[in-house]
Amino acid sequence: MSPLAILALIVIYFGLLIFISSMVSRKSSDNDTFFKANKNSKWYLVAFGMIGTAISGITFISVPGEVGNPDLQFKYFQFVLGCAIGFIIVAKVLLPLYYRMNLTSIYGYIEQRLGVTSYKTAASIFLIGRTIGSAFRLYLVVFVLQRYVFDAFHVPFAMTVLVSLGLIFAYTYRGGLKTIIITDTLQTFFLISSVFLTIFFICRSLNFDVVEAFEQVKNSNYSKVFFFEDYLKGTYFWKQILGGIFVTIATVGLDQDLMQKNLSCKNIGEAQKNMFTFTGIFVLINIFFLSVGALLYIYAEKNGIAVPQVNGVARTDLLFPEIAIHHLSSIPTIVFLLGLTAATFATTDSALTALTTSFCVDFLGMDKIKEIPNSENPNSKEAMERKEQKLVRTRHFVHVGFSILMFLVIIVFNAINDDSVVKMVFKIATYTYGPLLGLYGFGLFMKSKTVHDKLVPIVCLVSPAICFLITQNSELLLGKYVIDNELIIVNGLITFLGLLLISKPATSETRF
């Protein structure tokens, strides 16, 4: 498929999203619509759309690519099972808390439980972690589009990034969450369709029927799921399960992005129904992602296709786009591109909306501003309208600001272009969300205590620093033990212990 045809497909795709956005937001584009979708979202739309948010472009191309590593294979599914347990804990423990407190930003709990400085610290952790994580996810996929599409037109990488973020901004800045609920539903449909159709087209190319494809995957060298042999390795079953549980609690239950969608449901019952449905779909779709990976390597072996290289280094995350774009027909290429684009932009648009919401609510206090003084008639309809217009304009500036910030972070990633840095950034959630885990754990389980609020930022800086030193000196400190996703547990525990050290008896107002 030619780069021009691919470009035309991308233009049509974003044209559709912008059209949907204009339809959704034409009646209302105020802050209540942007932040909460007027608390009127249908749970089944939220559940379906959250799949597109949870499965990023990295998952779309890296999880299948990782299957070819003989030391990994289907080990990711262990992590997925841990995630499923984590989702259920979020639904049963954290969601009821957020609904009971009627929160717009979930970090409002920390404000009421531990204090203003703790609250700002928690919100700052989210802003930093989500900005870097989302920029990194977008960077990897823009890199793929640059390699296979925009290099043919001699478009600079920076321009590709700028246009991508500009398109996301165009369909999110007015309707915010209300628009995201609809567009992410559409993008998730493209994503899931892409996975199933990719399996169909590869099987057809290999002359496999459904039963034969299942047998080929099962009997291949790529389908080992459970690793019980060596607890020292990062692939060990219980390490992956525990890592999945706590990573999910931290990056979903303590993350404004995914929780913002849940809080847009009418009530806690619908929000929990959404989470349970989402969990089932999430587990199922990841089984198919891993199956795509096994089939890709079987196809590559049969057709003598090597894993693509960048600067002399094999990049398994490029195998999927390499086969889809260069070795299959036009329809599979279209299917792949739609899936990749949907996975990437469903994640990024949601993150951009959540970042804007968190900054506006947690730092500008937009949910607490009741009125703008008017000397003639403070309660007039005109005064309220002017107040809302001013807040909306401010929100637009914040939205632009985070778009620019994400652009700058991506440009830095591209300039560094160091594989070790990339791997380090990919673990950003382990370092940034660990303190959130400790903060919420302290708040929920130490009812009789609160903290010296001003000291909390120090604890939340020291904990990731200690974790970094542990990982950098793991061989000296831990021998052959390999730290994997369980590092987030260690990070959260260090934060928890640090908060205990600066704790004091709680008053009745700070107990929940």
LINKA-V398558 format. One line per field, one symbol per residue. ss: DSSP state (~ for helix, > for strand, _ for the rest). phi: phi as a letter, one per 40 degrees, with the letter a starting at -180 (. if undefined). psi: psi as a letter, one per 30 degrees, with the letter a starting at -180 (. if undefined). A space follows every 10 residues. Layout:
# LINKA-V398558
ss: ???
phi: ???
psi: ???
This chain:
# LINKA-V398558
ss: __~~~~~~~~ ~~~~~~~~~~ ~~~~~_____ ~~~~~~~~~_ >_~~~~~~~~ ~~~~__~~~~ ~~~~~~____ _____~~~~~ ~~~~~~~~~~ ~~~~~~~~~~ _______~~~ ~~~__~~~~~ ~~~~~~~~~~ ~~~~~~~~~~ ~~~~~~~~_~ ~~~___~~~~ ~~~~~~~~~~ ~~____~~~~ ~~~~~~~~~~ ~~~~~~~~~~ ~~~~~~___~ ~~~~~~~~~_ __________ ______~~~~ ~~~~~~~~~~ ~~~__~~~~~ ~~__>__~~~ ~~~~~~~~~~ ~~~~~~~~~~ ~~~~~~~~~~ ~~~_____>> __>>_~~~~~ ~~~~~~___~ ~~~~~~~~~~ ~~~~~~~~~~ ~~~~~~~~~~ ~~~_______ __________ ~~~~~~~~~~ ~~~~~~~~~~ ~~~~~~~~~~ ~~~~~~__~~ ~~~~~~_~~~ ~~~~~~~~~~ ~~~~~___>> >_~~~~~~~~ ~~~~~~~~~~ ~~_~~~~~__ ______~~~~ ~~~~~~~~~~ ~_>>>__~~~ __
phi: .cdccccccc ccdccccccc cccccccabc cccccbfffb ccdcccdccc ccccbcccdc bcccccdccc cbfcddcccc ccddcccccd ccbcddcccc cfccbccccc cccbhccccc ccccdcdccc ccccccccdc cccccccbbc ccbfccddcc cccdccccdc bbcccfcccc dcccccccdc ccccccccdc ccccccgbcc cccccccccc cbbcbbbbcb cccccddccc ccccccccdc cbcbbcdccc ccccccaccc ccdccccdcc ccccccdccc cddccccccc ccbgcccdbb fgbcbccccd cccccbbbcc cdcccccccc cccccccccc cccccccccc ccbcgccbcc abdbccadbc cccccccccc cccccccccc dccccccccc ccdcccfbcc cdcccccdcc cccddccccc ccccbbccbb bcdcccdcdc cccccccccc ccbccccbgc cbcbccdccc cccccdcccc cbcadccccb bb
psi: kleeeeeeee eeefeeeeee eeeegfekha eeeeefhghg kkeeeeeeff eeeejlfeee feeeefefjf fdbgfffeee eeeeeeeeee efeeeeeeee fhkekfffee efefleeeee eeeeeeeeee eeeeeeeeee eeeeeeefdf efghkkeeee eeeeeeeeee gffefbeeee eeeeeeeeee eeeeeeeeee eeeeefhkae eeeeeeeegl gggkekjfej fflffkefee eeeeeeeeee fefgkedefe eeffleleee eeeeeeeeee eeeeefeeee eeeeeeeeee eeghklklkk hgkkjfffee eeeeefflae eeeeeeeeee eeeefeeeee eeeeeeeeee efefhfffje lkkjfeifgl eeeeeeeeee eeeeeeeeee eeeeeeeeee eeeeeehkee eeeeefgeee eefeeeeeee eeeefiffla ljeffeeeef eeeeeeeeee efheeeefbf kkkbffeeee eeeeeeeeee fgllkklffg k.
